Structure formats: C-alpha cells, structure tokens
Amino acid sequence: IPGRDAVTPPQLAGDAPVLNVTHPGEVHVFVLFRHELDAALFHRLDGGTRSLLPLRIAATGYAMPGTVLAIGVLVPLTALDFGLNDLAEWLGMQGPGLLLTGTLTAIVFGYLVRFVAIAIGSVESSMGKISPSLDMAARSLGQGDGGMLRRVHLPLVRRGLFAGAMLVFIESMKELPAALLLRPFNFDTLATHVYQFV
C-alpha cells in the first residue's frame, strides 16, 4: 500500500509498560496473599481481638490517597537507604547508593500497603465460609497449623483467593499516584504510560 510507512502504529516501547505492570503486580499479589493467609489462619485459631487488630490497622492503607501513601512509603525507605550508606561508610566501604528508594522494592511495598484491604476482605470472607468442625476434624487426624492450612483450607478457599488476587491485580494496574512517585526511572507501568498521552 503506497504511503503505508508514513503512518506507523503506536508502539509500547517493546511492550515494556505491559511487562512492567505485570511484574510488580505479580510479586505483590503473591506476597500479599501469602501473608494474609497466615494472618487469617492465626485469627481463625485465636478468635480474639488480639489477632483482629493488626488486620484492621493494615487495612487503613486503602483509605489513604495514593499520593499520601507514596510519601509515607518514601520517607522510611529513604531513611533506611541513608542509614545503610552511613553504615557502609562507617565500616570503611563505599556506600551502595539507593537500594530501596527508586527501585521495584518501593513500588511493591507501596502496592502492598495500598491494597492489603482487598486481600484481607477476600481471605476473611473465604475463610468465614469454612466450618469450624473441619478444623477440629483436621486436628483430630493429627494435622498441625501448616498442614491444616495446606490440606484443608487452601483447597476450600482457592476460588476466593483467585477472585481476590484478580481484584488486587486490576487495582494495582490502574494505580497512578503511587506509581508516579515510587517508580524507578525509565520504568513505565500501564497507568503511567497512558498518563503520558493525557
């Protein structure tokens, strides 16, 4: 077709934004749900408010605006980076630079704090549907906490975990304020790439 080379289709820089959004999204979804399964099992076995309070405090991150949360994540990570550099210089070594700030660690940690409430909700609702008699039956058959989680609870909450993981992943893909402040240089997520065209 004549003149076809004059108009080139838009490129996604080698599909980098799509890959960049899936990598931190996958990492934080896995870490988040592994932690929340342990916390929900502890709350289920304990049954008191002592185990419920950390879950409720952790869920406050979803109520904060993304910009406030990103600054709240940057302050301790920057202090930790400076502390590591000072320690390295005190030991006579060259400072490693910024290990946490401006890396994937910062954006994954920010996503963890931001979206833990979604994970808590899906894990708690799935665990709430399991009858306590199954826990007692697993105990009477000699299963410990880990075996009960692996052999009884995980098969029963698998669909709820998958639905919660999809919700967290979708929310993390469209998170713009935290991604703009926490992302490394030359690293575009889907939200930041689309924001460039606005």
C-alpha positions as CSV (number, residue, x, y, z in Angstrom):
1,I,0.0,0.0,0.0
2,P,1.6,3.3,-1.0
3,G,2.3,5.7,1.9
4,R,1.9,3.0,4.5
5,D,5.3,3.7,6.0
6,A,4.3,7.3,6.6
7,V,2.0,6.4,9.5
8,T,3.4,4.0,12.0
9,P,1.2,2.4,14.6
10,P,1.9,3.5,18.2
11,Q,4.5,1.4,19.9
12,L,4.5,0.3,23.5
13,A,8.3,0.5,23.7
14,G,8.7,-3.2,23.2
15,D,5.7,-3.9,25.3
16,A,7.6,-2.6,28.3
17,P,4.6,-0.9,30.0
18,V,2.6,-4.1,29.9
19,L,5.5,-6.2,31.3
20,N,6.4,-3.6,33.9
21,V,2.9,-3.5,35.3
22,T,2.6,-7.3,35.5
23,H,6.0,-7.8,37.2
24,P,5.4,-5.7,40.3
25,G,1.7,-6.7,40.3
26,E,2.5,-10.4,40.3
27,V,5.1,-10.0,43.0
28,H,3.0,-8.0,45.4
29,V,-0.1,-10.2,44.8
30,F,1.9,-13.3,45.8
31,V,3.5,-11.8,48.9
32,L,0.2,-10.2,49.9
33,F,-1.9,-13.3,49.8
34,R,0.7,-15.5,51.4
35,H,0.9,-13.0,54.4
36,E,-2.9,-12.7,54.6
37,L,-3.5,-16.4,54.6
38,D,-1.2,-16.7,57.6
39,A,-2.8,-13.8,59.3
40,A,-6.4,-15.1,58.7
41,L,-5.4,-18.6,59.9
42,F,-4.0,-17.0,63.1
43,H,-7.1,-15.0,63.6
44,R,-9.3,-18.1,63.0
45,L,-7.3,-20.2,65.5
46,D,-7.0,-17.4,68.1
47,G,-10.5,-16.0,67.7
48,G,-9.9,-12.9,69.8
49,T,-9.5,-9.2,69.1
50,R,-5.7,-9.5,69.7
51,S,-5.4,-11.1,66.3
52,L,-8.0,-8.9,64.6
53,L,-6.4,-5.6,65.4
54,P,-3.4,-6.0,63.1
55,L,-5.7,-6.8,60.2
56,R,-7.8,-3.7,60.8
57,I,-4.7,-1.4,61.1
58,A,-3.2,-2.9,57.9
59,A,-6.4,-2.2,56.0
60,T,-6.3,1.5,56.6
61,G,-3.9,1.9,53.7
62,Y,-6.7,1.6,51.2
63,A,-8.5,4.6,52.7
64,M,-5.5,6.9,52.1
65,P,-4.9,8.7,48.9
66,G,-2.2,7.2,46.7
67,T,0.0,10.4,46.9
68,V,-0.1,10.5,50.7
69,L,0.7,6.8,50.9
70,A,3.6,7.1,48.4
71,I,5.1,9.9,50.5
72,G,4.6,7.8,53.6
73,V,6.4,4.9,52.0
74,L,9.2,7.1,50.6
75,V,10.2,8.6,54.0
76,P,11.1,5.4,55.8
77,L,12.7,3.8,52.7
78,T,14.9,6.9,52.2
79,A,15.9,7.0,55.9
80,L,16.8,3.3,55.6
81,D,18.8,3.9,52.5
82,F,20.7,6.7,54.1
83,G,21.3,4.6,57.2
84,L,22.7,1.8,55.1
85,N,25.0,4.2,53.3
86,D,26.2,5.7,56.6
87,L,26.9,2.2,58.0
88,A,28.9,1.3,54.9
89,E,30.9,4.5,55.1
90,W,31.5,3.9,58.8
91,L,32.8,0.4,58.1
92,G,35.2,1.9,55.5
93,M,33.3,0.6,52.4
94,Q,31.8,2.6,49.6
95,G,28.1,3.4,50.1
96,P,25.8,1.2,48.0
97,G,23.6,4.2,47.0
98,L,19.9,4.0,46.9
99,L,18.9,0.3,47.3
100,L,15.2,0.7,48.2
101,T,14.1,4.1,47.0
102,G,13.5,4.3,43.3
103,T,13.6,0.6,42.8
104,L,10.9,-2.1,42.4
105,T,11.1,-2.6,46.2
106,A,9.5,0.8,46.8
107,I,6.7,0.3,44.3
108,V,5.9,-3.3,45.5
109,F,5.9,-2.1,49.1
110,G,3.6,0.8,48.3
111,Y,1.2,-1.6,46.5
112,L,1.3,-3.9,49.5
113,V,0.3,-1.2,51.8
114,R,-2.3,0.2,49.5
115,F,-4.1,-3.0,48.5
116,V,-3.9,-5.1,51.6
117,A,-7.5,-4.3,52.5
118,I,-8.8,-6.0,49.3
119,A,-6.8,-9.1,50.2
120,I,-8.0,-9.1,53.8
121,G,-11.6,-8.9,52.7
122,S,-11.4,-11.8,50.2
123,V,-9.4,-14.0,52.5
124,E,-11.6,-13.4,55.5
125,S,-14.8,-13.9,53.5
126,S,-13.5,-17.2,52.1
127,M,-12.2,-18.4,55.5
128,G,-15.5,-17.5,57.1
129,K,-17.3,-20.0,54.9
130,I,-15.3,-22.9,56.3
131,S,-17.0,-24.7,59.1
132,P,-15.0,-24.9,62.4
133,S,-15.8,-28.6,62.5
134,L,-13.3,-29.1,59.7
135,D,-10.6,-27.5,61.8
136,M,-11.5,-29.9,64.6
137,A,-11.5,-32.9,62.3
138,A,-8.1,-31.9,60.9
139,R,-6.7,-31.6,64.4
140,S,-8.1,-35.0,65.4
141,L,-6.4,-36.5,62.4
142,G,-3.0,-35.1,63.6
143,Q,-2.7,-32.1,61.3
144,G,-0.8,-29.1,62.7
145,D,-1.5,-25.5,61.7
146,G,0.6,-25.7,58.5
147,G,-0.9,-29.0,57.5
148,M,-4.5,-27.7,58.2
149,L,-3.8,-24.6,56.1
150,R,-2.3,-26.6,53.2
151,R,-4.6,-29.7,53.2
152,V,-7.9,-28.3,54.4
153,H,-8.2,-24.5,54.0
154,L,-6.3,-23.9,50.7
155,P,-8.5,-26.2,48.6
156,L,-11.6,-24.7,50.1
157,V,-10.6,-21.0,49.7
158,R,-8.9,-21.4,46.3
159,R,-11.7,-19.7,44.3
160,G,-12.0,-16.8,46.7
161,L,-8.2,-16.3,46.7
162,F,-8.2,-16.2,42.9
163,A,-11.0,-13.7,42.8
164,G,-9.2,-11.5,45.4
165,A,-5.9,-11.8,43.5
166,M,-7.6,-10.6,40.3
167,L,-9.1,-7.6,42.1
168,V,-5.8,-6.7,43.7
169,F,-4.0,-7.1,40.3
170,I,-6.5,-4.9,38.5
171,E,-6.4,-2.2,41.2
172,S,-2.6,-2.2,41.0
173,M,-2.6,-1.9,37.3
174,K,-4.7,1.3,37.4
175,E,-2.9,2.9,40.4
176,L,-1.4,6.1,39.1
177,P,-0.4,8.5,42.0
178,A,1.7,5.9,43.9
179,A,3.2,4.6,40.7
180,L,4.2,8.1,39.6
181,L,6.0,8.8,42.9
182,L,7.5,5.4,43.6
183,R,8.5,4.0,40.2
184,P,12.2,3.8,39.1
185,F,13.5,6.0,36.3
186,N,12.7,4.6,32.8
187,F,10.1,2.3,34.2
188,D,6.5,2.7,33.0
189,T,3.5,0.9,34.3
190,L,0.3,0.8,32.3
191,A,-1.2,3.7,34.2
192,T,1.9,5.9,33.8
193,H,2.2,5.1,30.2
194,V,-1.4,6.1,29.5
195,Y,-0.9,9.2,31.6
196,Q,1.8,10.4,29.2
197,F,-0.8,10.8,26.5
198,V,-3.3,12.9,28.5
